[in-house]
Amino acid sequence: MNNELFIVNEGENGLRLDKAVSVLCNDLSRSAAQSLIDDGCVLVNGKQSNKKAIVKTGDEISVEMPEPKALNIDAEDIPLDIVYEDEHLLVVNKPKGMVVHPAAGNYSGTLVNALLKHCGDSLSGINGVIRPGIVHRIDKDTSGLLIVAKNDVAHRCLAEQIKEHSFTRVYNTVVVGNIKDDSGTIDAPIGRHPKDRKKQAVTDKNSKNAVTHFEVIKRFNGFTLLRVKLETGRTHQIRVHMSYRGNPVAGDIVYGNPKKTYGLDGQCLHAAVIGFIHPVSGEYLEFESELPDYFKDFLRRIS
């Protein structure tokens, strides 16, 4: 069991307990929060409470999260585009459309299924059965470079570099609209969307700092090609920040206009560069992935 303690602030004041728990625990659905409350895993000021109880500013909410259930994930013979590999880690060039790890509705055909076939038992176990070796992830419809740890020592070292912002992650993306500034920085906190828990948003409530740097590579009629560097790594960070700026990523129907796909199947976003200090040798390694065909085709169409 993993116990988490939250203090209710003004943003949650007056909410039902189940709603407050789902808001405070970013990855928790309302129904899951209700189940935890019903099972006695949620305490308000040290006492069990009803899911309909109203919370107040200053209340202490303790949430005991059960360990995730292990699932049998099958190894699958899926081709991998491996950019680099040694006994401690590998760097994979993920194609657009591939899910990184199994989840509801996607228990096969994922990067993890392929890694289990390629690496066997040689994957770190820090993130459990569902995400073996996965240090960080990119979205299904985002293409590009991803690092995978083969042991827990490598995993911890790489995760610490991400935490300390010394891990290089550079993306190429096409956004809607013409950006006049040649470069810029978006510094705006990101958290769960207040009305749609499947989305992220720029918000001051239960959020984490998020910083994105961008520079213009080329301007087109109605679009701009950008080089984007992440200082932090929040969920959907580039997509949320560019939408917040008024320049959503082309093809992004979640954070952009759902009726305008521009002939793209998902967002036009590619993880082009990844750089890190090798957890064993101490050497700085950096890898670059050229733009995939879907990205090049879109650039040709808008030129």
MOMOZI-V206032 format. One record per run of one state. SS is the DSSP state (h for helix, s for strand, l for the rest). FROM is the first residue (numbers start at 1). LEN is the number of residues. If there is no record, write none. Layout:
ss=SS from=FROM len=LEN
ss=SS from=FROM len=LEN
This chain:
ss=l from=1 len=1
ss=s from=2 len=6
ss=l from=8 len=8
ss=s from=16 len=1
ss=h from=17 len=8
ss=l from=25 len=5
ss=h from=30 len=9
ss=l from=39 len=3
ss=s from=42 len=3
ss=l from=45 len=2
ss=s from=47 len=2
ss=l from=49 len=5
ss=s from=54 len=1
ss=l from=55 len=5
ss=s from=60 len=6
ss=l from=66 len=16
ss=s from=82 len=4
ss=l from=86 len=3
ss=s from=89 len=6
ss=l from=95 len=8
ss=s from=103 len=1
ss=l from=104 len=2
ss=s from=106 len=1
ss=l from=107 len=4
ss=h from=111 len=9
ss=l from=120 len=14
ss=s from=134 len=1
ss=l from=135 len=8
ss=s from=143 len=7
ss=l from=150 len=2
ss=h from=152 len=12
ss=l from=164 len=4
ss=s from=168 len=9
ss=l from=177 len=6
ss=s from=183 len=5
ss=l from=188 len=2
ss=s from=190 len=3
ss=l from=193 len=7
ss=s from=200 len=3
ss=l from=203 len=4
ss=s from=207 len=2
ss=l from=209 len=2
ss=s from=211 len=9
ss=l from=220 len=3
ss=s from=223 len=8
ss=l from=231 len=6
ss=h from=237 len=9
ss=l from=246 len=3
ss=s from=249 len=1
ss=l from=250 len=19
ss=s from=269 len=9
ss=l from=278 len=6
ss=s from=284 len=5
ss=l from=289 len=4
ss=h from=293 len=10
ss=l from=303 len=1
